[in-house]
Amino acid sequence: MTTPLQVTTARLRIPVTETDHARGPADAPVTIVEYGDFQCRFCGAAYPNLHEVLRQRADTVRLVYRHFPIANVHPYAESAAEAAESAGARGRFWEMHDWLYEHQDQLDPVHLSLGVEQLGLPPEDVDAEVGRHAHADRVRRDFVGGIRSGVNGTPTLFVNEVRHEGGYDLAELLAVVDATATA
């Protein structure tokens, strides 16, 4: 006797906490958790759409960003994630996040340092923190949490703790948010 194929929906295994990087109201009815890689072109394509979802559904959506650098494919992904954490330690995570996605072709150490300087952060301090991997534990914790939640590529999105199996174009993301908010 055969049994029907059972499809299980991947769920977020690491709950969102106050230590996560989040944009949007904490009490939003919809939370999107993105596991991303700053050097991933698909994450780069999703970035403006997620930004627009936040703009259009400002009272409905909270976006949480977690690091999932795929270092064997993207040589600058880990240092970019660590630079974002260094900026975050100075209260500027989202500014660095945005700069990294808007300058994906400039993530080498020289350009990264220039970006840090453009944001008004101390480039020597950030470079030193990245160089000694001062924030590597945070990046690794996000990565391991992603593995535990079934993440195997980027971007991976979870909408209210359920893995989003669709695409990341704006219309689809808005439809998912609206359906989730009214569920």
N, CA, C and O of each residue as an XYZ file, in Angstrom:
732
protein
N       0.835     -1.167      0.000
C       0.000      0.000      0.000
C       0.890      1.245      0.000
O       1.818      1.358      0.801
N       0.600      2.155     -0.890
C       1.383      3.389     -0.942
C       0.627      4.501     -0.241
O      -0.603      4.518     -0.188
N       1.386      5.406      0.283
C       0.770      6.561      0.944
C       1.013      7.778      0.072
O       2.035      7.865     -0.609
N       0.083      8.713      0.089
C       0.294      9.916     -0.725
C       1.496     10.694     -0.217
O       1.818     10.704      0.971
N       2.136     11.339     -1.165
C       3.281     12.177     -0.808
C       2.807     13.293      0.115
O       1.882     14.036     -0.212
N       3.440     13.396      1.245
C       3.059     14.425      2.203
C       4.010     15.605      2.065
O       5.226     15.453      2.186
N       3.454     16.765      1.814
C       4.256     17.971      1.692
C       4.227     18.685      3.036
O       3.165     19.025      3.557
N       5.403     18.901      3.579
C       5.473     19.629      4.835
C       5.993     21.028      4.543
O       6.909     21.212      3.743
N       5.412     21.977      5.183
C       5.814     23.364      5.003
C       6.942     23.668      5.979
O       6.832     23.433      7.183
N       8.024     24.193      5.430
C       9.148     24.571      6.285
C       8.741     25.736      7.168
O       8.048     26.657      6.734
N       9.181     25.677      8.399
C       8.835     26.717      9.363
C      10.111     27.345      9.924
O      11.170     26.718      9.970
N       9.980     28.569     10.338
C      11.074     29.282     10.974
C      11.335     28.645     12.336
O      10.434     28.590     13.172
N      12.540     28.170     12.567
C      12.859     27.473     13.816
C      13.409     28.402     14.903
O      13.361     28.069     16.088
N      13.924     29.552     14.504
C      14.492     30.498     15.458
C      13.548     31.701     15.521
O      13.471     32.474     14.565
N      12.830     31.867     16.636
C      11.858     32.962     16.712
C      12.521     34.335     16.629
O      13.684     34.505     16.997
N      11.762     35.298     16.143
C      12.231     36.675     16.072
C      12.296     37.239     17.493
O      11.373     37.067     18.290
N      13.396     37.910     17.785
C      13.575     38.531     19.103
C      13.987     39.991     18.923
O      14.160     40.471     17.803
N      14.137     40.673     20.034
C      14.549     42.076     19.990
C      15.983     42.243     19.501
O      16.390     43.363     19.191
N      16.759     41.166     19.423
C      18.127     41.280     18.909
C      18.189     41.223     17.388
O      19.234     41.496     16.796
N      17.071     40.868     16.752
C      17.039     40.845     15.286
C      17.004     42.265     14.732
O      16.560     43.197     15.403
N      17.475     42.412     13.505
C      17.375     43.681     12.790
C      15.996     43.720     12.146
O      15.685     42.893     11.288
N      15.175     44.671     12.553
C      13.800     44.725     12.063
C      13.437     46.143     11.658
O      13.842     47.119     12.288
N      12.664     46.223     10.591
C      12.057     47.471     10.116
C      10.560     47.287     10.163
O      10.052     46.223      9.812
N       9.851     48.308     10.589
C       8.403     48.213     10.650
C       7.951     48.019     12.080
O       8.766     47.763     12.966
N       6.635     48.142     12.312
C       6.119     48.060     13.679
C       6.288     46.670     14.293
O       6.048     45.656     13.637
N       6.701     46.640     15.552
C       6.902     45.370     16.257
C       5.613     44.574     16.363
O       5.642     43.345     16.430
N       4.480     45.271     16.378
C       3.196     44.581     16.501
C       2.500     44.394     15.148
O       1.291     44.168     15.100
N       3.247     44.486     14.066
C       2.668     44.307     12.727
C       2.039     42.921     12.622
O       2.580     41.957     13.164
N       0.907     42.807     11.936
C       0.277     41.497     11.794
C       1.047     40.539     10.895
O       0.820     39.330     10.939
N       1.962     41.073     10.074
C       2.755     40.228      9.178
C       4.230     40.515      9.412
O       4.672     41.661      9.341
N       4.980     39.462      9.690
C       6.430     39.574      9.810
C       7.068     38.744      8.716
O       6.810     37.547      8.592
N       7.905     39.399      7.923
C       8.688     38.709      6.902
C      10.111     38.603      7.424
O      10.730     39.613      7.760
N      10.627     37.391      7.492
C      12.028     37.178      7.849
C      12.754     36.797      6.566
O      12.407     35.819      5.903
N      13.765     37.585      6.232
C      14.575     37.304      5.048
C      15.930     36.784      5.482
O      16.617     37.400      6.296
N      16.305     35.642      4.926
C      17.681     35.171      5.022
C      18.340     35.594      3.721
O      17.964     35.140      2.641
N      19.338     36.480      3.841
C      19.929     37.053      2.644
C      21.440     37.059      2.654
O      22.090     36.843      3.677
N      21.975     37.316      1.468
C      23.406     37.364      1.191
C      23.618     38.645      0.395
O      23.053     38.796     -0.689
N      24.419     39.568      0.912
C      24.579     40.870      0.282
C      25.175     40.799     -1.119
O      25.020     41.743     -1.893
N      25.848     39.713     -1.464
C      26.456     39.598     -2.786
C      25.578     38.803     -3.757
O      25.912     38.695     -4.937
N      24.480     38.255     -3.286
C      23.590     37.437     -4.116
C      22.752     38.335     -5.028
O      22.065     39.238     -4.551
N      22.807     38.090     -6.327
C      22.059     38.940     -7.257
C      20.556     38.769     -7.104
O      19.796     39.695     -7.386
N      20.117     37.594     -6.659
C      18.685     37.377     -6.453
C      18.197     38.165     -5.231
O      17.088     38.701     -5.231
N      19.034     38.229     -4.195
C      18.712     39.076     -3.034
C      18.683     40.540     -3.468
O      17.842     41.318     -3.017
N      19.611     40.900     -4.346
C      19.636     42.256     -4.875
C      18.368     42.585     -5.646
O      17.883     43.716     -5.601
N      17.830     41.597     -6.356
C      16.583     41.799     -7.098
C      15.384     41.868     -6.156
O      14.429     42.595     -6.428
N      15.421     41.125     -5.056
C      14.322     41.136     -4.090
C      14.332     42.409     -3.249
O      13.279     42.864     -2.802
N      15.500     42.979     -3.034
C      15.645     44.141     -2.141
C      14.672     45.283     -2.446
O      13.966     45.712     -1.534
N      14.595     45.804     -3.688
C      13.677     46.931     -3.902
C      12.210     46.535     -3.717
O      11.391     47.368     -3.328
N      11.876     45.282     -3.990
C      10.495     44.831     -3.814
C      10.124     44.763     -2.337
O       9.033     45.181     -1.948
N      11.023     44.239     -1.519
C      10.767     44.197     -0.079
C      10.681     45.616      0.489
O       9.857     45.900      1.358
N      11.528     46.484     -0.008
C      11.507     47.882      0.418
C      10.156     48.511      0.072
O       9.587     49.254      0.872
N       9.654     48.211     -1.111
C       8.369     48.761     -1.551
C       7.204     48.159     -0.765
O       6.234     48.856     -0.468
N       7.292     46.879     -0.430
C       6.255     46.260      0.405
C       6.181     46.994      1.743
O       5.094     47.295      2.235
N       7.333     47.276      2.318
C       7.355     48.029      3.580
C       6.737     49.417      3.420
O       6.039     49.898      4.312
N       6.995     50.048      2.290
C       6.438     51.378      2.056
C       4.920     51.307      1.882
O       4.184     52.092      2.480
N       4.458     50.361      1.061
C       3.033     50.286      0.759
C       2.201     49.698      1.897
O       1.011     49.990      2.008
N       2.811     48.882      2.732
C       2.090     48.240      3.833
C       2.761     48.582      5.163
O       3.023     47.706      5.987
N       3.033     49.870      5.352
C       3.810     50.344      6.505
C       3.225     49.927      7.846
O       3.973     49.665      8.788
N       1.909     49.860      7.951
C       1.282     49.481      9.220
C       1.070     47.985      9.353
O       0.680     47.500     10.415
N       1.325     47.255      8.281
C       0.996     45.833      8.235
C       2.217     44.933      8.333
O       2.115     43.804      8.813
N       3.382     45.421      7.882
C       4.549     44.554      7.709
C       5.732     44.997      8.554
O       6.034     46.182      8.687
N       6.382     43.996      9.116
C       7.690     44.166      9.743
C       8.635     43.258      8.972
O       8.319     42.094      8.723
N       9.786     43.782      8.597
C      10.803     43.008      7.884
C      11.975     42.763      8.814
O      12.514     43.691      9.416
N      12.358     41.509      8.922
C      13.516     41.107      9.727
C      14.571     40.574      8.767
O      14.269     39.762      7.892
N      15.801     41.031      8.932
C      16.901     40.578      8.072
C      17.848     39.709      8.876
O      18.286     40.079      9.965
N      18.156     38.545      8.320
C      19.156     37.651      8.902
C      20.178     37.284      7.840
O      19.855     37.138      6.661
N      21.404     37.140      8.280
C      22.516     36.864      7.364
C      22.564     35.396      6.962
O      22.391     34.498      7.785
N      22.803     35.180      5.671
C      23.031     33.836      5.164
C      24.059     33.932      4.032
O      23.747     33.649      2.875
N      25.296     34.337      4.379
C      26.307     34.505      3.336
C      26.764     33.154      2.783
O      27.158     32.262      3.534
N      26.704     33.025      1.484
C      27.140     31.785      0.830
C      28.563     32.035      0.330
O      28.791     32.367     -0.833
N      29.504     31.862      1.249
C      30.881     32.300      1.040
C      31.599     31.532     -0.060
O      32.504     32.077     -0.693
N      31.222     30.287     -0.302
C      31.916     29.534     -1.347
C      31.531     30.017     -2.743
O      32.204     29.676     -3.716
N      30.475     30.796     -2.859
C      30.047     31.358     -4.144
C      30.294     32.861     -4.185
O      30.619     33.410     -5.237
N      30.141     33.524     -3.051
C      30.247     34.984     -2.962
C      31.382     35.360     -2.004
O      31.180     35.393     -0.791
N      32.563     35.642     -2.537
C      33.742     35.849     -1.685
C      33.663     37.048     -0.740
O      34.379     37.077      0.261
N      32.817     38.036     -1.027
C      32.733     39.214     -0.172
C      31.506     39.212      0.737
O      31.291     40.165      1.485
N      30.706     38.162      0.681
C      29.435     38.135      1.417
C      29.638     38.184      2.932
O      28.923     38.907      3.625
N      30.586     37.437      3.446
C      30.799     37.427      4.902
C      31.324     38.764      5.397
O      30.863     39.266      6.422
N      32.281     39.346      4.686
C      32.809     40.643      5.141
C      31.738     41.721      5.025
O      31.696     42.635      5.849
N      30.871     41.632      4.018
C      29.770     42.594      3.903
C      28.812     42.438      5.088
O      28.363     43.429      5.663
N      28.505     41.194      5.446
C      27.617     40.944      6.588
C      28.248     41.473      7.874
O      27.563     42.070      8.705
N      29.539     41.256      8.038
C      30.221     41.746      9.233
C      30.275     43.272      9.251
O      30.177     43.880     10.316
N      30.429     43.892      8.087
C      30.403     45.358      8.029
C      29.017     45.875      8.415
O      28.905     46.889      9.104
N      27.963     45.185      7.977
C      26.598     45.580      8.351
C      26.421     45.465      9.862
O      25.786     46.320     10.480
N      26.975     44.418     10.454
C      26.885     44.255     11.911
C      27.693     45.330     12.630
O      27.280     45.827     13.678
N      28.832     45.684     12.071
C      29.635     46.756     12.658
C      28.848     48.066     12.624
O      28.849     48.819     13.597
N      28.188     48.332     11.519
C      27.332     49.522     11.425
C      26.175     49.398     12.417
O      25.782     50.380     13.045
N      25.638     48.197     12.554
C      24.541     47.959     13.488
C      24.934     48.238     14.924
O      24.126     48.722     15.717
N      26.183     47.929     15.254
C      26.670     48.208     16.609
C      26.687     49.714     16.882
O      26.761     50.150     18.031
N      26.618     50.493     15.811
C      26.596     51.953     15.913
C      25.203     52.510     15.579
O      25.046     53.706     15.336
N      24.209     51.634     15.570
C      22.842     52.057     15.307
C      22.545     52.368     13.853
O      21.595     53.091     13.553
N      23.356     51.824     12.942
C      23.212     52.182     11.519
C      23.093     50.951     10.626
O      23.469     51.010      9.455
N      22.580     49.838     11.148
C      22.493     48.608     10.363
C      21.755     48.811      9.043
O      22.257     48.441      7.981
N      20.560     49.401      9.113
C      19.733     49.478      7.903
C      20.337     50.397      6.852
O      20.165     50.158      5.657
N      21.032     51.429      7.266
C      21.707     52.279      6.280
C      22.795     51.494      5.551
O      22.952     51.617      4.336
N      23.544     50.687      6.301
C      24.585     49.873      5.678
C      23.948     48.781      4.815
O      24.412     48.524      3.704
N      22.910     48.151      5.309
C      22.156     47.137      4.550
C      21.769     47.695      3.187
O      22.019     47.074      2.154
N      21.155     48.878      3.198
C      20.696     49.478      1.945
C      21.876     49.789      1.032
O      21.821     49.520     -0.168
N      22.940     50.352      1.591
C      24.112     50.678      0.775
C      24.676     49.411      0.132
O      25.024     49.418     -1.049
N      24.766     48.340      0.891
C      25.330     47.099      0.352
C      24.501     46.565     -0.814
O      25.060     46.146     -1.828
N      23.184     46.577     -0.681
C      22.356     46.100     -1.790
C      22.356     47.062     -2.971
O      22.222     46.627     -4.115
N      22.501     48.337     -2.722
C      22.519     49.311     -3.812
C      23.885     49.397     -4.491
O      24.017     50.041     -5.532
N      24.894     48.761     -3.917
C      26.255     48.765     -4.474
C      26.820     47.339     -4.511
O      27.978     47.118     -4.157
N      26.015     46.398     -4.931
C      26.451     44.993     -4.896
C      27.724     44.720     -5.693
O      28.444     43.764     -5.404
N      27.997     45.536     -6.673
C      29.202     45.333     -7.479
C      30.424     45.994     -6.847
O      31.493     46.026     -7.457
N      30.279     46.525     -5.628
C      31.369     47.245     -4.967
C      31.593     46.726     -3.543
O      31.736     47.518     -2.611
N      31.624     45.425     -3.374
C      31.756     44.862     -2.035
C      33.178     44.437     -1.691
O      33.415     43.893     -0.613
N      34.118     44.675     -2.584
C      35.513     44.383     -2.268
C      35.957     45.312     -1.141
O      35.304     46.325     -0.886
N      37.058     44.982     -0.465
C      37.451     45.757      0.724
C      37.627     47.261      0.489
O      37.247     48.058      1.347
N      38.189     47.661     -0.645
C      38.423     49.085     -0.901
C      37.099     49.826     -1.039
O      36.896     50.861     -0.404
N      36.196     49.299     -1.868
C      34.901     49.961     -2.060
C      34.040     49.899     -0.800
O      33.325     50.847     -0.476
N      34.119     48.775     -0.097
C      33.354     48.643      1.140
C      33.770     49.719      2.142
O      32.922     50.325      2.798
N      35.057     49.948      2.254
C      35.565     50.980      3.151
C      35.076     52.365      2.720
O      34.748     53.201      3.562
N      35.031     52.602      1.412
C      34.516     53.879      0.905
C      33.029     54.031      1.228
O      32.572     55.125      1.559
N      32.285     52.944      1.132
C      30.860     52.981      1.474
C      30.648     53.294      2.941
O      29.772     54.083      3.298
N      31.448     52.676      3.786
C      31.375     52.940      5.225
C      31.609     54.427      5.475
O      30.902     55.062      6.258
N      32.611     54.962      4.796
C      32.931     56.390      4.946
C      31.788     57.264      4.427
O      31.451     58.272      5.048
N      31.189     56.887      3.293
C      30.056     57.647      2.734
C      28.898     57.734      3.732
O      28.181     58.734      3.774
N      28.723     56.691      4.527
C      27.642     56.674      5.509
C      28.000     57.436      6.793
O      27.188     57.541      7.712
N      29.225     57.963      6.837
C      29.630     58.730      8.005
C      30.085     57.866      9.166
O      30.165     58.330     10.304
N      30.381     56.618      8.878
C      30.902     55.711      9.909
C      32.424     55.773      9.891
O      33.010     56.144      8.874
N      33.077     55.419     10.994
C      34.543     55.467     11.035
C      35.159     54.289     10.270
O      35.155     53.165     10.774
N      35.692     54.527      9.054
C      36.178     53.412      8.241
C      37.299     52.598      8.892
O      37.356     51.379      8.727
N      38.188     53.265      9.628
C      39.289     52.526     10.261
C      38.741     51.545     11.294
O      39.199     50.406     11.381
N      37.757     51.996     12.076
C      37.183     51.143     13.118
C      36.402     49.979     12.506
O      36.548     48.834     12.932
N      35.578     50.279     11.511
C      34.790     49.224     10.867
C      35.719     48.233     10.168
O      35.530     47.022     10.281
N      36.724     48.741      9.443
C      37.683     47.856      8.773
C      38.382     46.948      9.785
O      38.576     45.759      9.529
N      38.755     47.510     10.929
C      39.435     46.715     11.960
C      38.504     45.640     12.514
O      38.930     44.505     12.727
N      37.238     45.984     12.748
C      36.283     44.998     13.257
C      36.053     43.888     12.249
O      35.997     42.714     12.615
N      35.920     44.254     10.973
C      35.744     43.237      9.933
C      37.007     42.387      9.832
O      36.927     41.166      9.690
N      38.160     43.024      9.905
C      39.431     42.301      9.797
C      39.644     41.287     10.906
O      40.220     40.224     10.670
N      39.194     41.596     12.097
C      39.375     40.650     13.212
C      38.113     39.804     13.444
O      38.031     39.049     14.412
N      37.139     39.943     12.543
C      35.885     39.160     12.605
C      35.150     39.363     13.931
O      34.663     38.412     14.543
N      35.083     40.628     14.357
C      34.449     40.952     15.633
C      32.959     40.589     15.657
O      32.394     40.371     16.728
N      32.333     40.525     14.502
C      30.895     40.247     14.439
C      30.596     38.915     13.755
O      29.454     38.647     13.379
N      31.607     38.095     13.598
C      31.430     36.810     12.909
C      30.466     35.889     13.652
O      29.727     35.129     13.025
N      30.467     35.951     14.988
C      29.558     35.080     15.753
C      28.100     35.388     15.433
O      27.285     34.474     15.304
N      27.769     36.666     15.304
C      26.388     37.048     14.978
C      26.006     36.532     13.587
O      24.919     35.985     13.398
N      26.898     36.709     12.628
C      26.637     36.258     11.260
C      26.481     34.737     11.247
O      25.581     34.208     10.595
N      27.349     34.042     11.962
C      27.292     32.574     12.030
C      26.000     32.114     12.717
O      25.385     31.139     12.285
N      25.592     32.799     13.767
C      24.346     32.444     14.466
C      23.143     32.551     13.520
O      22.287     31.666     13.502
N      23.079     33.632     12.734
C      22.008     33.772     11.755
C      22.063     32.630     10.741
O      21.038     32.035     10.408
N      23.260     32.333     10.258
C      23.439     31.291      9.241
C      22.975     29.929      9.771
O      22.236     29.212      9.097
N      23.409     29.588     10.965
C      23.026     28.301     11.565
C      21.519     28.248     11.805
O      20.895     27.207     11.597
N      20.937     29.351     12.236
C      19.484     29.415     12.393
C      18.776     29.185     11.075
O      17.730     28.538     11.025
N      19.351     29.717     10.006
C      18.795     29.485      8.678
C      18.852     28.015      8.290
O      17.878     27.468      7.774
N      19.980     27.380      8.535
C      20.121     25.942      8.247
C      19.066     25.158      9.026
O      18.407     24.277      8.474
N      18.911     25.477     10.291
C      17.912     24.788     11.128
C      16.492     24.973     10.598
O      15.630     24.118     10.802
N      16.254     26.092      9.918
C      14.925     26.381      9.378
C      14.763     25.885      7.938
O      13.733     26.128      7.310
N      15.773     25.196      7.419
C      15.670     24.640      6.072
C      16.126     25.558      4.958
O      15.876     25.276      3.786
N      16.790     26.648      5.298
C      17.293     27.561      4.267
C      18.441     26.874      3.534
O      19.360     26.337      4.152
N      18.368     26.901      2.202
C      19.447     26.315      1.411
C      19.842     27.213      0.249
O      20.604     26.799     -0.625
N      19.337     28.421      0.231
C      19.677     29.387     -0.800
C      19.140     30.742     -0.407
O      18.418     30.884      0.579
N      19.507     31.742     -1.200
C      19.069     33.101     -0.886
C      18.436     33.734     -2.112
O      18.818     33.420     -3.239
N      17.479     34.616     -1.907
C      16.847     34.930     -0.636
C      15.837     33.852     -0.247
O      15.169     33.278     -1.107
N      15.733     33.586      1.029
C      14.673     32.728      1.556
C      13.843     33.601      2.490
O      14.369     34.261      3.386
N      12.538     33.585      2.257
C      11.623     34.406      3.041
C      10.698     33.519      3.850
O      10.244     32.477      3.377
N      10.425     33.939      5.070
C       9.414     33.317      5.924
C       8.379     34.396      6.217
O       8.725     35.498      6.641
N       7.122     34.076      5.991
C       6.029     35.004      6.256
C       5.252     34.441      7.441
O       4.647     33.372      7.357
N       5.281     35.182      8.543
C       4.693     34.712      9.803
C       5.140     33.271     10.108
O       4.333     32.392     10.411
N       6.443     33.079     10.015
C       7.137     31.842     10.387
C       6.946     30.679      9.433
O       7.426     29.581      9.714
N       6.258     30.881      8.312
C       6.081     29.826      7.314
C       6.895     30.207      6.078
O       6.818     31.337      5.596
N       7.676     29.249      5.571
C       8.512     29.526      4.403
C       7.649     29.905      3.204
O       6.685     29.217      2.868
N       8.016     31.011      2.571
C       7.350     31.472      1.357
C       7.963     30.720      0.185
O       9.149     30.877     -0.106
N       7.173     29.916     -0.475
C       7.692     29.083     -1.561
C       7.583     29.752     -2.922
O       8.014     29.181     -3.924
N       7.016     30.950     -2.974
C       6.849     31.630     -4.256
C       8.021     32.527     -4.585
O       9.110     32.400     -4.025
N       7.767     33.432     -5.504
C       8.792     34.367     -5.941
C       8.839     35.606     -5.079
O       8.195     35.682     -4.033
N       9.611     36.577     -5.533
C       9.791     37.795     -4.759
C       9.519     39.044     -5.587
O      10.061     40.113     -5.309
N       8.662     38.898     -6.623
C       8.277     40.105     -7.334
C       7.251     40.847     -6.489
O       6.603     40.254     -5.627
N       7.106     42.138     -6.735
C       6.305     42.998     -5.881
C       4.856     42.537     -5.785
O       4.312     42.445     -4.685
N       4.229     42.248     -6.910
C       2.812     41.863     -6.890
C       2.590     40.611     -6.048
O       1.628     40.537     -5.284
N       3.468     39.636     -6.183
C       3.323     38.400     -5.404
C       3.532     38.647     -3.919
O       2.790     38.125     -3.087
N       4.541     39.444     -3.588
C       4.792     39.737     -2.173
C       3.624     40.495     -1.547
O       3.230     40.203     -0.418
N       3.076     41.456     -2.267
C       1.925     42.190     -1.738
C       0.729     41.262     -1.554
O       0.007     41.374     -0.563
N       0.512     40.352     -2.495
C      -0.609     39.412     -2.390
C      -0.438     38.505     -1.175
O      -1.405     38.233     -0.464
N       0.781     38.039     -0.934
C       1.050     37.165      0.212
C       0.844     37.931      1.520
O       0.258     37.406      2.467
N       1.323     39.159      1.566
C       1.144     39.979      2.769
C      -0.337     40.214      3.028
O      -0.805     40.058      4.156
N      -1.070     40.587      1.994
C      -2.499     40.869      2.173
C      -3.263     39.622      2.598
O      -4.135     39.701      3.464
N      -2.951     38.474      2.003
C      -3.628     37.230      2.367
C      -3.294     36.842      3.808
O      -4.164     36.387      4.551
N      -2.051     37.021      4.191
C      -1.627     36.671      5.549
C      -2.256     37.619      6.573
O      -2.663     37.195      7.654
N      -2.330     38.889      6.227
C      -2.882     39.879      7.167
C      -4.361     39.643      7.438
O      -4.849     39.973      8.518
N      -5.072     39.085      6.488
C      -6.519     38.871      6.648
C      -6.853     37.442      7.069
O      -8.018     37.105      7.279
N      -5.828     36.611      7.191
C      -6.073     35.201      7.555
C      -6.429     35.056      9.020
O      -6.664     33.943      9.491
